[in-house]
């Protein structure tokens, strides 16, 4: 301690000014370093999230392409089957008798009713002229130059032809012609059955799939011809997309894959996935998601993240400015503190660089057990209280050597007290503040024990709930899953039996959930009040063993404040649990009554009792929890017990009525 106040004050002022400069420079550089580093980390994170978003979208698009490929293949198979049945039926009718135009037209119209994707059906004779038509006014029209008629002449029997989109000569609308040969009983070609598929049907079919804004689904022939597209494109749908094929040659080699490109149809940048049709390997389905749509949420997140970073950086810089001002203020306070050492009420001593006492306060002398005059001029390490505290000595020597402050808590030599020491260095030596924190340490230990117990109880309860969910609900859900899977393969009668089994399993699971809910927090406490809840606890305790519980209460249906009812309920619950675990009691009496403005709760048993002096050990954490609940209610909890004479717990707390 500096004995000369004036010289000490000058040196402390200069030291404080230098420290202020250092702190200001350090805080400024630290703030800018944090801002730049956080900005770099944010940029890297957003770059990673963008790549991850695109990868997930590509995977989703590929999955969507596989689903749509199966759907489209089934649709084309259905078209093939309907055309085949219609061709066979026509062949059979012509073998029986010569078909008239009106009769054939009615037959073709009846077939169209079962094919919503077909706008019209007509039959060409071997010269390429329309022999029969579901529409009017086309009989005799020469269509021998149409590709589907030419292809059917040379195609093997049984094959169906899918043409590229063409514009109808009669209606002017775009359609896709499908054709199948009509053969007689000897396998000779007698005509060509042709249908006009409507592209809007496929557009409506694919529009049911949620592909997002600006998403697209298209069906290409492997030569690059665009067959179908959703949404429908304007102009000729049969335009050959040669540029796209040259940019993505993988279509010609692979059955499936993905790529990113700008659509040559509408100019939208998309993530594409393609899947060759299993039913028609000459057709490829292409699904696209707009890059703008895929990255929409990422862009929102990016703007939000940068906005938060900017605000946080601005706040950090403002905080740096505030801390600089606070540093100056703390320096001023420190100088003022040094000037009033002699008015400090805590124990305080000062030593020079040779470890000799230069100042000893009265409180410090009292704790050290000697008068201040006896200590002044003597060595600090001559005192056995300090000499035997190795940790305290090392802290003092380090503070002296490095000119820094330190804080160390040590146990007294007699082992009865905890001493908190704050050590400050100065040019003349050290100043040490110390005080007795034994009571605070004891309270802290109690709180640590209680907290550890709470965590153990929480973990135990979580483990129990997890086991209940796994053993009961998990098995029930598994059984329901097995029954549902099995019912798919069973006749209707057996399916009803499986459904009845599932209902029984669900009812059992619901009952188990209700039981688990009651265990966590019984609804009777919220619905009927404290008296009914304690009565429920008594019944539960009796059902788990031979414990007889007697309940006496004069509250009747009176409701109390929710926090008061909950605390009393938990205290009774903890007491009954301890009695069943430890006391070996056969009878328990619970009394609950109002005494003026106080509520009195008494729990007594005829068990083996215990030594109340051991309540502060780890085995009495349940009682510590009860006392903590009582203190939160501004009440008191007393425990009376002796070995062999049972135990009585009494709670006194103010009554707080429930607000209606």
Number of C-alpha atoms within 10 A of each C-alpha: 25 20 12 8 11 11 10 18 16 12 12 18 15 11 14 19 14 11 14 20 13 11 15 18 12 13 17 16 12 13 19 15 12 14 18 12 12 15 16 11 11 16 15 12 12 17 13 11 15 18 12 12 15 16 13 13 18 22 13 15 22 23 15 20 25 21 13 21 23 14 15 21 18 15 16 15 14 13 19 20 13 16 23 20 12 20 22 17 14 21 17 14 13 15 12 8 8 9 14 11 14 12 10 21 20 14 17 21 17 12 19 18 11 10 15 12 18 21 17 19 24 23 28 26 20 15 12 19 20 22 21 26 26 24 15 8 9 15 17 14 13 15 17 16 9 13 15 21 27 13 17 22 15 8 14 10 15 13 13 22 19 21 19 20 23 18 14 13 9 9 7 9 11 20 23 21 23 22 29 28 28 25 19 15 10 6 9 11 16 16 26 25 26 24 25 21 24 20 21 17 14 21 17 12 15 20 15 8 12 9 19 12 11 16 21 22 25 20 24 22 19 15 14 21 19 22 24 25 22 19 17 15 11 8 8 12 21 18 14 16 16 13 10 15 16 11 11 14 10 15 20 12 7 11 14 18 16 21 14 16 18 15 17 12 14 10 9 18 17 22 25 26 25 28 27 25 23 15 15 14 12 12 22 24 24 26 27 29 25 23 20 16 16 21 16 12 13 17 15 10 14 19 12 12 15 15 12 12 16 14 12 14 19 13 12 17 19 13 14 20 16 11 17 20 14 13 18 18 12 15 19 14 12 14 16 12 12 15 14 9 16 12 9 12 11 15 20 22 26 25 24 23 16 11 19 18 24 22 23 25 20 18 18 22 18 13 14 17 10 13 14 19 11 11 20 17 14 16 15 21 15 13 13 11 16 16 14 14 15 11 14 20 16 12 18 26 14 15 20 23 12 9 15 14 18 17 16 16 16 15 17 16 14 7 8 8 15 19 17 17 21 18 22 20 24 20 15 17 23 26 24 21 18 20 17 18 14 16 11 11 14 13 12 12 13 17 16 12 20 20 14 14 17 15 12 12 12 12 12 12 13 12 12 12 15 12 13 15 17 13 11 15 19 14 14 20 16 11 16 20 13 13 17 15 11 13 18 10 10 12 9 11 9 13 17 13 13 19 15 12 15 20 13 14 18 17 13 15 19 13 12 16 16 12 12 15 12 12 11 10 11 16 13 16 18 15 11 13 22 28 23 16 21 23 18 15 18 22 14 14 19 15 11 9 10 12 21 16 20 14 14 13 15 11 15 11 11 12 20 18 14 16 14 22 21 18 18 23 19 15 23 21 16 15 20 22 14 15 25 17 10 12 19 16 20 16 16 21 16 21 15 21 15 16 12 9 10 15 20 20 20 19 21 24 26 18 21 17 21 18 12 14 7 10 15 15 11 14 11 15 20 19 21 21 20 22 19 18 21 21 13 13 18 11 18 17 20 14 16 15 18 13 12 13 14 20 24 20 20 17 21 19 22 17 18 17 12 13 8 4
